[in-house]
Amino acid sequence: MEWTVYMLRCGDGSLYTGCTNDLPRRLAAHQRGRGAKYTRSRPPVELVYREAVPDKSAALRREAAIKRLDRRGKLALIEAGEGLWGGPS
């Protein structure tokens, strides 16, 4: 089962990083205010980055690595990842 590590830009401009095995369902939950406590208090959310990983273990490691980046590093990752999936940044 493929997993996805993703970043959201919240309504206050902050960035949230998470992982899931069902990105459309998880994104819908965030947008309905049923996602993480962090995003519930900062609507609306916008998907700005996603990265496919092979399994849950890899997803958790990658999520932790992204969370250790400072804001500049996360923004650079978002910009560099733009071509990976063709979405808006």
ZIFENMO-V995003 format. One record per residue. N is the residue number from 1. D_LAST is the distance of its C-alpha to the last C-alpha in Angstrom with 1 decimal. Layout:
N/D_LAST ; N/D_LAST
//
This chain:
1/26.3 ; 2/22.8 ; 3/20.6 ; 4/16.8 ; 5/15.3 ; 6/12.1 ; 7/10.2 ; 8/9.8 ; 9/9.1 ; 10/12.6 ; 11/14.3 ; 12/15.6 ; 13/12.4 ; 14/13.5 ; 15/11.9 ; 16/13.8 ; 17/14.4 ; 18/16.6 ; 19/18.1 ; 20/19.7 ; 21/21.6 ; 22/20.6 ; 23/16.9 ; 24/17.4 ; 25/20.3 ; 26/18.7 ; 27/15.7 ; 28/18.4 ; 29/20.4 ; 30/17.8 ; 31/17.3 ; 32/21.1 ; 33/21.6 ; 34/23.2 ; 35/20.8 ; 36/21.1 ; 37/23.1 ; 38/20.4 ; 39/18.0 ; 40/21.0 ; 41/21.6 ; 42/18.1 ; 43/17.1 ; 44/15.1 ; 45/12.4 ; 46/9.0 ; 47/8.0 ; 48/4.9 ; 49/7.2 ; 50/10.5 ; 51/13.5 ; 52/16.9 ; 53/20.0 ; 54/23.6 ; 55/25.0 ; 56/25.0 ; 57/26.3 ; 58/23.7 ; 59/21.0 ; 60/22.7 ; 61/23.1 ; 62/19.4 ; 63/18.4 ; 64/21.0 ; 65/19.9 ; 66/16.3 ; 67/17.9 ; 68/20.2 ; 69/17.6 ; 70/17.4 ; 71/14.5 ; 72/14.2 ; 73/14.3 ; 74/11.6 ; 75/9.1 ; 76/10.6 ; 77/10.2 ; 78/6.5 ; 79/6.6 ; 80/9.7 ; 81/8.7 ; 82/6.4 ; 83/10.0 ; 84/11.3 ; 85/10.4 ; 86/9.1 ; 87/6.5 ; 88/3.8 ; 89/0.0
//
